[in-house]
Amino acid sequence: MTDTQETIVSQEKFDEMIKELEYLKTVRRTEIAKNLEYARSLGDLSENAEYQEARDLQAATEERIKKLQELVKNTKIMTDGKKKNEVSFNSKVSIRKEGSSEVHEYTIVGSEEADMRLKKLSHVSPLGSALMGKKKGDVFSFETPSGKQTYTIEKVA
């Protein structure tokens, strides 16, 4: 029995997962089957690198299909139930670290969508969970590997 937990994503991310799942189950499985058939035709499977590579690719693809199916089954699509001036899903939040004048802006998203390069912060990350429910002007702290960090919320949109 696997330990499943609900994943929260935007409608856009959910649609991406469905699209990838369909592609893997149809197009990719067919490509891999053709590669396996070709590799088998080459003869001795024990020393056949093409066959082994195709089998590895098949295993990785099936694992990804299984993961996506679990994700889709246990996914809740976030609704835009944002409260005015309160940090929630899809909020754009500007924060400033105590003692600094530099302001950082993040968008709060589900864990499957988190990407720090795009300034998309997971609601379950230490910073993301500390932000949830806060309002403009709130001062908050959270623990990091380098110790307690304190920030002020400059803006919530």
Stockholm file with secondary structure:
# STOCKHOLM 1.0

chainA/1-157         MTDTQETIVSQEKFDEMIKELEYLKTVRRTEIAKNLEYARSLGDLSENAEYQEARDLQAATEERIKKLQELVKNTKIMTDGKKKNEVSFNSKVSIRKEGSSEVHEYTIVGSEEADMRLKKLSHVSPLGSALMGKKKGDVFSFETPSGKQTYTIEKVA
#=GR chainA/1-157 SS CCCCCCEEECHHHHHHHHHHHHHIIIIIHHHHHHHHHHHHHTSCGGGCHHHHHHHHHHHHHHHHHHHHHHHHHTEEECCCCCCTTBCCTTCEEEEEETTCCCEEEEEEECTTTCBGGGTEEETTSHHHHHHTTCBTTCEEEEEETTEEEEEEEEEEC
#=GC SS_cons         CCCCCCEEECHHHHHHHHHHHHHIIIIIHHHHHHHHHHHHHTSCGGGCHHHHHHHHHHHHHHHHHHHHHHHHHTEEECCCCCCTTBCCTTCEEEEEETTCCCEEEEEEECTTTCBGGGTEEETTSHHHHHHTTCBTTCEEEEEETTEEEEEEEEEEC
//
